[in-house]
Amino acid sequence: MRSLALLSTLVALLCAMSGGARADGTWCARYSSPGGGTNCGFYSFAQCQATVSGIGGFCTRNSFAATAPGSRRAARRER
């Protein structure tokens, strides 16, 4: 019985943690360090710029974000 309670708690914690792991921000940081890298978790241009300012890179719009121009959600709202 104790192991069932522990397993249930573990599953609940894993489900709660995975909800915040999405990177659907409006802006992406493209890092210029060796190996590159991309982080699309920024919701403002200023946030993105603050991140790349000391380490190098540039910011671009996230073409996969729900608020990006040309996305399905944005197209539905325009109709």
Backbone hydrogen bonds, N-H to C=O, Kabsch-Sander energy under -0.5 kcal/mol:
donor,donor_aa,acceptor,acceptor_aa,energy
5,A,1,M,-1.7
6,L,2,R,-2.1
7,L,3,S,-2.6
8,S,4,L,-2.3
9,T,5,A,-2.1
10,L,6,L,-2.3
11,V,7,L,-2.4
12,A,8,S,-2.2
13,L,9,T,-2.3
14,L,10,L,-2.3
15,C,11,V,-2.2
16,A,12,A,-2.0
17,M,13,L,-2.2
18,S,14,L,-1.8
19,G,15,C,-0.8
20,G,17,M,-0.8
21,A,18,S,-1.1
25,G,40,C,-2.1
26,T,42,F,-0.7
27,W,42,F,-2.7
28,C,60,T,-3.4
29,A,39,N,-2.8
30,R,28,C,-0.5
30,R,58,F,-3.2
31,Y,29,A,-0.7
31,Y,37,G,-2.0
32,S,56,G,-0.8
36,G,33,S,-3.0
39,N,29,A,-1.9
42,F,27,W,-1.5
48,C,44,S,-1.8
49,Q,45,F,-2.8
50,A,46,A,-2.3
51,T,47,Q,-1.4
52,V,48,C,-2.0
53,S,49,Q,-1.4
56,G,52,V,-2.1
58,F,30,R,-1.9
60,T,28,C,-2.4
62,N,26,T,-2.9
63,S,61,R,-0.8
65,A,62,N,-1.2
68,A,65,A,-1.3
71,S,68,A,-1.9
75,A,71,S,-2.5
76,R,72,R,-2.2
77,R,73,R,-1.9
78,E,74,A,-1.4
79,R,75,A,-0.9
